[in-house]
Amino acid sequence: MTTAIRIFLKQSVMNRGLPFELKLSPQLDVAEFYHLVKSVSPIVKVGDNNPKSVNQYFGDENEYPEFEDYFND
């Protein structure tokens, strides 16, 4: 066993738990999360009867030319 693991295990036994403190990061509320998502990417509502929205959501078809052989439509 390496020295670091031995020290970790000894400290864990002496502390009767982990030899460091675990902290949870504060959670975002729904409004903050929505604002963060909206600022990062535009919201596009996709409808099956609106091909323009599908193109807007999925972006440029030529973005991945290496897959042209698989999707010839």
Secondary structure, DSSP 8 states (H G I E B T S, - for coil): --HHHHHHHHHHHHHTS-SS---------HHHHHHHHHHHS------TT-HHHHHHHH--GGG-GGGTTT---
